Amino acid sequence: MSGALGLKNSLYNRVIAPLQRYRDGEKGGKEISFIDFAATRAIDESGRHVGLKNSANEPITWQNVWEDLAIDPAQVSLDNLLTTSGDVKYLAPEIVRGYILKGLEADQTYLDLVAGVESVDSMTVTSPWLRMDDTNPEAVGEAETIPLADMVWGHKTIELNKRAKAIQFSDELLLRCKLPLLSYYLRKFGVMLAVDLYNEAMSTMVNGDQADSSDTCAVVGVASTSDGVVFKDFLRAWIRARRISMNWNSMVTSEAGAWGVLQLSEFANQMGVGGTVVTIETRNQVIPARMPHLISSVITDDQVLLYDKSQALLHLVFRPLLVESERIIMRQLQGTACSIICGWSTIDRNARVILDGTKAFSGYGFPSYMAPLV
């Protein structure tokens, strides 16, 4: 029912302002949509986070918001929102943000690379690193001193950066283009942002998160450079992965590299990787039965990147997607800027390896830090 929630003149104080503070919090920004925040954390007159309820005493939906503001979303343009009296104008950036976010979430291949997303409270992040050697338990007699494992540890610094882009809408577009039609083009904007984040994450997978190249991905050769990367090279990698407690069960290739790998008989002619051999079960399966495959121009045509998603990379977010709008009166334009402040941190260097078809395994074997544990 129109006006039941009273948002026309209280939207900014009850929802928008606290939402901005939440996304840009002191302990790191948090991603949340306008409607999810309004339904769970909007404040009441006393400043308590109680959330907004509809007439059925349920968390509100977008339909409840539109009804309260007496707006038909199928007929309204962005200009209508920006020029409507009251607090309704503050809804415009959230509408734009929502459409862009849908595009960002529609092609989140960068999340296929990461073990998790962590909110951080600074654009310079200090992260620990740890390497343990000689960790196998030993037989110890009565009252004997327990031997120590060799442990080396330290910290590393990761610099986050801002990714941003602005778009401008003319008055003619804003007046003529209804929100449902405009949404498709704004989603494309979000898709392109996701692609940019994916490329940045892939670069970190290959080059590591340190400027001195101390964290670069290991490059391992193949049995025959004349054959390039073939199935037995995958087998050698998977076997070593199990010996260092890793699951290199995802891969990334270039477009041309994908064309070659996917024509290997073990991939092309059977259901699943390696055909019937994928049904073999051991205590820890050596050959993955299913294998996510991503494409990236960061990987050369002769290489295959194998990685363990659970231990390879973290997405660090200082400020989530921010959408801001301004009116450029003299040009009759509405400008919208979108930005995100984030970065990437590797977790375990053992979690990623590159098979290079131009290098022989005899000269480019597994690095010393990938020495077998079992």
DOROBA-430642 format. One record per residue (C-alpha): z, y, x; residue number from 1. Coordinates in steps of 0.25 Angstrom, whole numbers, plus 5000, padded with zeros to 4 digits. Each point is the difference from the previous one (the first is absolute). Layout:
N
     zz     yy     xx    nr
      Z      Y      X   NUM
...
This chain:
374
     zz     yy     xx    nr
   5000   5000   5000     1
   4996   5014   5005     2
   5012   5007   5007     3
   5010   4989   4999     4
   5002   4999   5015     5
   5000   5015   5001     6
   4991   4999   5013     7
   4991   5012   4998     8
   5011   5010   5005     9
   5009   4990   5008    10
   4990   4991   5007    11
   5001   5007   5014    12
   5015   5000   5000    13
   5003   4986   4994    14
   4988   4993   5007    15
   4991   5007   5010    16
   5010   5007   5009    17
   5009   4987   5001    18
   4988   4992   5002    19
   4995   5008   5012    20
   5014   4999   5006    21
   5000   4985   4998    22
   4986   4999   5007    23
   5004   5009   5011    24
   5014   4995   5002    25
   5009   5002   5012    26
   5000   4985   5004    27
   4985   4999   4998    28
   4990   5002   4989    29
   4999   4989   4989    30
   4987   4997   4992    31
   5002   5000   4985    32
   4991   5004   4989    33
   5003   5012   4990    34
   5002   4991   4988    35
   5009   4990   5008    36
   5009   5011   5005    37
   5000   5007   4986    38
   5004   4987   4993    39
   5011   4997   5010    40
   5005   5012   5008    41
   4997   5013   4992    42
   5013   5008   4999    43
   5007   5005   4987    44
   5007   5013   4998    45
   5012   4996   5008    46
   4991   4996   5012    47
   5002   4985   4999    48
   4988   4991   5003    49
   4999   4993   4986    50
   4985   4999   4998    51
   4993   5003   4987    52
   5000   4992   4988    53
   4990   5000   4988    54
   5004   4999   4985    55
   5002   4985   5002    56
   5010   5002   5011    57
   4990   4994   5010    58
   4995   5006   5013    59
   4989   5010   4997    60
   4985   4997   5003    61
   4989   5010   5002    62
   4997   4999   4985    63
   5013   5005   4997    64
   4998   5012   5010    65
   4987   5004   4994    66
   5006   4999   4986    67
   5011   5009   5004    68
   4991   5010   5005    69
   4990   4999   4989    70
   4989   4997   5009    71
   4988   4990   4998    72
   4997   4995   5014    73
   4986   4996   4996    74
   4997   5014   4996    75
   5007   5008   5010    76
   4994   5006   5013    77
   5008   5003   5013    78
   4998   5015   4997    79
   5007   4998   4986    80
   5012   4995   5008    81
   5000   5011   5010    82
   4999   5011   4990    83
   5009   4994   4989    84
   5013   5008   4998    85
   5014   4994   5004    86
   5002   4990   5011    87
   4988   4992   4996    88
   4992   5006   5012    89
   5009   4992   5009    90
   4995   4987   4995    91
   4986   5003   5005    92
   5003   4996   5015    93
   5007   4987   4995    94
   4987   4996   4992    95
   4991   5002   5012    96
   5010   4993   5009    97
   5001   4988   4990    98
   4984   4999   5000    99
   5000   5000   5015   100
   5011   4991   5001   101
   4993   4990   4992   102
   4988   5000   5009   103
   5010   4999   5012   104
   5006   4987   4994   105
   4986   4995   4996   106
   4996   4997   5014   107
   5013   4998   5007   108
   4994   4992   5012   109
   5010   5007   5009   110
   5011   4993   4993   111
   4994   4987   5003   112
   5003   5003   5015   113
   5015   5003   4999   114
   5013   4993   4998   115
   5006   5011   4992   116
   5000   5015   4998   117
   5013   5008   5005   118
   5004   5014   4996   119
   5004   5008   5013   120
   5007   5013   5001   121
   4993   5006   5012   122
   4985   5001   5004   123
   5005   4995   5014   124
   5005   4986   4998   125
   5009   4992   5010   126
   4998   4985   4999   127
   5006   4988   5007   128
   4993   4990   5008   129
   5005   4986   5004   130
   4995   4989   5009   131
   5008   4987   5002   132
   4997   4990   5011   133
   5007   4986   5003   134
   5005   4999   4986   135
   5001   4985   4998   136
   5014   4995   4998   137
   5005   4991   5011   138
   5010   4989   5001   139
   5014   5006   5003   140
   5012   4992   5004   141
   5015   5002   4996   142
   5005   5013   5005   143
   4987   5003   5007   144
   4994   5014   4999   145
   4989   5002   4990   146
   4987   5004   5007   147
   4994   5014   4997   148
   4986   5002   4995   149
   4992   5010   5007   150
   4998   5012   4991   151
   4993   5013   5003   152
   5001   5011   4990   153
   4997   5015   4999   154
   4994   5010   4990   155
   4987   5006   4997   156
   4996   5013   4994   157
   4989   5001   4989   158
   4994   5013   4996   159
   4996   5002   4985   160
   4989   5009   4996   161
   4995   5007   4987   162
   4987   4995   4993   163
   4995   5011   4991   164
   4988   5004   4992   165
   4997   5011   4990   166
   4990   5001   4988   167
   4997   5012   4992   168
   4996   5001   4985   169
   4992   5011   4994   170
   5004   5006   4987   171
   4987   4995   4994   172
   5004   4986   5004   173
   5014   5001   4995   174
   4996   5006   4987   175
   4989   4989   4997   176
   5005   4988   5006   177
   5011   4992   4992   178
   5011   4993   5008   179
   4995   4985   4997   180
   4986   5004   5006   181
   5006   5007   5012   182
   5010   4988   5003   183
   4988   4991   5005   184
   4997   5010   5011   185
   5014   5003   5004   186
   5002   4985   5001   187
   4989   5000   5010   188
   5007   5010   5008   189
   5012   4991   5001   190
   4992   4988   5004   191
   4995   5008   5012   192
   5014   5004   5004   193
   5003   4985   5000   194
   4988   4997   5009   195
   5005   5010   5010   196
   5014   4994   5000   197
   4994   4986   5002   198
   4992   5005   5012   199
   5012   5006   5006   200
   5009   4987   4998   201
   4989   4992   5006   202
   4999   5009   5012   203
   5015   4998   5002   204
   4998   4985   4998   205
   4990   5000   5012   206
   5006   5011   5009   207
   5015   4999   4997   208
   5009   5011   4996   209
   5002   5006   5014   210
   4991   5010   5007   211
   5002   4993   5014   212
   4993   4987   4994   213
   5012   4992   5003   214
   4999   4994   4986   215
   4985   4996   4999   216
   4996   4988   4993   217
   4998   4987   5009   218
   4986   4997   5002   219
   4997   4985   5002   220
   4987   4994   5005   221
   4992   4988   4994   222
   4995   4986   5004   223
   4986   5004   5002   224
   4995   5015   5001   225
   4986   4995   4996   226
   5005   4994   4987   227
   5009   5012   4997   228
   5012   4998   4991   229
   4999   4986   4993   230
   5010   4992   4993   231
   5007   4993   5012   232
   5004   5014   5005   233
   5007   5002   4986   234
   5006   4987   5002   235
   5006   5003   5014   236
   5005   5013   4995   237
   5007   4994   4988   238
   5006   4989   5008   239
   5006   5011   5010   240
   5005   5008   4988   241
   5008   4989   4995   242
   5006   4998   5014   243
   5005   5014   5000   244
   5005   5000   4985   245
   4988   5008   4995   246
   4991   4999   4988   247
   4986   5006   5004   248
   4995   4997   4987   249
   4992   5013   4997   250
   4988   5005   5007   251
   4992   5013   5002   252
   4985   5000   5004   253
   4989   5011   5001   254
   4989   4999   4989   255
   4991   4993   5010   256
   5012   4991   5005   257
   5003   4996   4986   258
   4985   4995   4998   259
   5001   4991   5012   260
   5014   4995   4998   261
   4998   4997   4985   262
   4987   4991   5004   263
   5008   4991   5008   264
   5000   4986   4993   265
   5015   4999   5000   266
   5000   5013   4991   267
   4987   5000   4993   268
   4998   4985   4995   269
   5014   4996   4995   270
   5011   5005   4990   271
   5010   5007   5009   272
   5001   5002   5015   273
   4996   4988   5008   274
   4996   4991   4988   275
   5008   4988   4997   276
   5008   5002   5013   277
   5008   5011   4992   278
   5007   4990   4992   279
   5007   4994   5013   280
   5015   5004   4999   281
   5010   5001   5011   282
   5014   5006   5001   283
   4993   5013   5002   284
   4985   5000   4996   285
   4991   5003   5012   286
   4987   5003   4993   287
   5002   5010   4988   288
   4995   4995   4987   289
   4996   5014   4995   290
   4997   5011   5009   291
   4999   5015   4996   292
   4987   5007   5007   293
   4999   5015   5002   294
   4989   5008   5005   295
   5001   5011   5010   296
   4991   5008   5009   297
   5012   5001   5010   298
   4997   4986   5004   299
   4988   4997   5008   300
   4989   4991   4996   301
   5004   4989   5010   302
   5015   5000   4996   303
   5009   4994   4990   304
   5014   5006   4998   305
   5010   4990   4995   306
   5014   5005   4995   307
   5013   4996   4994   308
   5002   5010   4988   309
   5015   4997   4999   310
   5002   5005   5015   311
   4989   5009   5004   312
   5001   5014   4995   313
   5008   5010   4992   314
   4996   5011   4992   315
   5009   5012   5002   316
   5000   5011   4990   317
   5007   5014   5002   318
   4994   5006   4987   319
   4992   4992   4990   320
   4987   5005   4993   321
   5002   5015   4997   322
   4990   5008   4991   323
   5001   5015   4999   324
   4992   5010   4992   325
   4997   5015   5002   326
   4991   5010   4992   327
   4990   5007   5008   328
   4998   5012   4991   329
   4988   5008   5007   330
   4991   4987   5000   331
   5005   4994   4987   332
   5003   4987   5007   333
   5012   4991   4998   334
   5004   4993   5014   335
   5007   4987   5001   336
   5005   4995   5013   337
   5005   4986   5002   338
   5008   4995   5012   339
   5008   4988   5005   340
   5009   5000   5013   341
   5001   4986   5006   342
   4998   4991   5012   343
   5000   4986   5005   344
   5009   4992   5008   345
   4997   4986   5006   346
   5012   4990   4998   347
   4997   4988   5009   348
   4989   5000   5011   349
   4998   4985   4998   350
   4996   5002   4985   351
   4986   5004   5004   352
   4989   4995   5009   353
   4985   5002   5002   354
   4990   4989   5003   355
   4989   5006   5008   356
   4987   4992   5000   357
   4995   5008   5013   358
   5012   4995   5008   359
   5002   4986   5006   360
   5014   4994   4997   361
   5001   4995   5014   362
   5001   5015   5004   363
   5007   5006   4988   364
   5010   4990   4995   365
   5013   5003   4992   366
   5008   5011   5007   367
   5014   4996   5006   368
   5007   5006   4988   369
   4994   4989   4991   370
   5006   4989   5008   371
   5003   4988   4991   372
   5014   4999   4994   373
   4999   4986   4995   374
